[in-house]
């Protein structure tokens, strides 16, 4: 199994797939391709038909979208989705909402692990999306979180989907109260999240379009 990813400091989509693979217990070769430098798109295209990361390659099968990668890995490691049918449906719904939504947050609070942009990025639209994310976290924790510190108790692909948001919230100084705040702390303390962060901090590439408030 191989997983093609971008810069760990910036590539939120890569983080989602990587977290699912690590939480699923898979052994995989990590191929990191720095983004937005000469030759990077051609290098990615040699692995991924979309020319984008992440891309999973498993015994000749190519899966090139983070949502599809999470679903594929959950087929092989069922613990990546809740066992209960209702919880599983909600997990898929919030994962899909994260995958397709929150455009304002992405634009004004892009993932940038090495920076401290506390107080930056707020607009009425961004704050509304932050409120929606906090509501999702509180709802999932209250309804399904009794079995552990994550949205559905144990770690699932839904947590992988929100992993970049957790780094964003820290970078931009967003500090939710209550269950959502406890969830954020648990995610930032997750060993796989800390492993990713340590690698991100060792990277030397700088993507100026993502260093939004320098």
N, C-alpha and C positions, 0 to 999 in steps of 0.2 A: 504494500500500500504506500502511495506517495501523496503528499498534500503540497500543492503549490500555493504559496502565499506571497503577499507584498511586505512592505516595511512594517515592522511590528509597532512602531510608534504611531503610524497613521492609519493602517488598513483595518478598519472596523469589520469589514466583511470577512477578511481572513481570520480575525480573532474568533468570530462566531463558529466557523468550521473547525478551527483548531481546538477550541474548547470542547466541542462535541466529541472530537476524536480522542482527546486526552481523557475526558470524563468517561467515555465509552470503554477505555482500557485498551485501545488499539495501539499496536506498534506500527509506526509509519516513518517513512523518510520525509523529512521536511525540506522543501526546495524554496528558498526565499529569493524572490526576484525584486530588487529595488524598483520602485515605480517612477515614471516620468523622467527617465534618463534615456539617452540614445541607446536604442536596441532593446529596451525593456519590453515593448509591445511584441516585437518579433520573438523574443525569448519566451514570453507568455504564450504566444500563439503556437509555439512548438509543443506545448502541452495542452492548452485549453482552446477549444474551437471558438469560444466567445472573445478571446483576447483579453479576458479579465480574470482576476483572482477573487476568491479561491477556486481551486480546481482539485478534485480528488480523483486519483487513478488507482483502481483496485483490480489487479489481475486482468488488465486490458479494458476494463470498464471505466469510462470517463464521465464524471459528474461535475458540472461546472457552475453551480449556483449554490450559495450558502444554505438556502432553505432546503433545496433538494439533497444537498450533502447531509444535512441534519436528519432528514427523513430516511435516507439510505442507511446511515449509521445506526439509527434507531431500529431499523429492520434487523440489523445484525446484532445489536445490543439493546434488547427491549427495555432495559432499565432506564434508557434515555428518554422515555415517555412514561407518564403515569400509568399504572395498571388499571385504575378505575376508568370506565368509559366516559363518564362526565368530566372528570379531571383531565383526561387525555384530550377531549374535544376543546376544553377551555385552553389547555396548553398550546394546542395547534392554533387556536384563534388568536391568542395574544402574540404568539410567534409570528404569525402571518401579518398581524397589524404592525408589529415592529419592522418587519421586512419591507412592507410597502408604504409605510406612513412616516410621519414625523420629519417632513422635508425641511421645515424651518429650523428645527434643532440641528439637523445635519448641516445646514448651510451656515448657521451662526455659531454653532458649538461643535465643530468637527473634532474627531478624536485626535488628541495630541498629548500623549502620556508625559512627555518630558517638560511640558510647560505648566506654569501657574497663571491662568487667566481669570482668576477670581473676580467676579463682578461683571465680566464682559459677556457679550452675546445675547443679552436679554432684549426681547421685543415682546409686545403683547401676544404675538403668535407663538413665539418660543415658550413664553411662560404658560400659555394654554396647553401646549404639548407636554411641558414638564408636569403640569397638574394631571394630565391624562396618564402619564407614565406612573406617577405616584399613586394614582387611584388604582391602576392595574396591580401594582405591587401590593398595596394594602388589601385589595379584594382577594387576590390569590393567596396571600399569606393567611388571611382570616378564614378562608373557605377550605383551603387544601394544604396548608403548611404545617400541620401538626407533627409530621414525621421527621422534621429537620429544619435547617435554617433557610432553605431555598423556597422558591415560589410554590412548589408542589411538594415540599418536604425535602426529598432527595433531589440532587442535581439533575436537571433535564435539559432538553434542547431549548426550552423556553428561557432558562437561565443563560444559556449560551447566546441566545438572541439579544438579551439585554446586557451582556457583558460590556460591550463598548459604551453603553450609556453610563454604566457605573464609573468607568474611567472618565467619561465626559463630565459627570457630576462633580467628581473630585477636582478636575482641572479647572472648572468654571465656578467652583465654590457653591454648588447646589447641595443643600443639606436638608433633606426631608426629615420630618419628625416621625415618631411612632414606629409602627411595623416596617414602613418603607425605609426609614433610616437604619433600622436594625438589619434589614435585608441588604442594604448598600454596604454596610460594614462587613457583613458575612461574605459578600461577594469579593470585596477588596482583600479580605483575608484568605480567600481560597488559594491553596498552594499553586494551582495551575495559573490563576490570574497573576500571582506574584512571580511565577516563572516567566510568563510572557512579559510582564513589566520590566523585570531585570534585563531581559534581552533587548527590549525596546530602548532602555536607557544606555545600552552599550552601542547602539547604532550611531553612525556619524552622518548619515544622509539628512539633508534638510530640504523639505518641499515647501518653497516659499508661499505657494498658494494656500497651504494648510497652516502656516504660522500666522494666524489671522490677526493677531493683535500685537505683533512686535513693532 
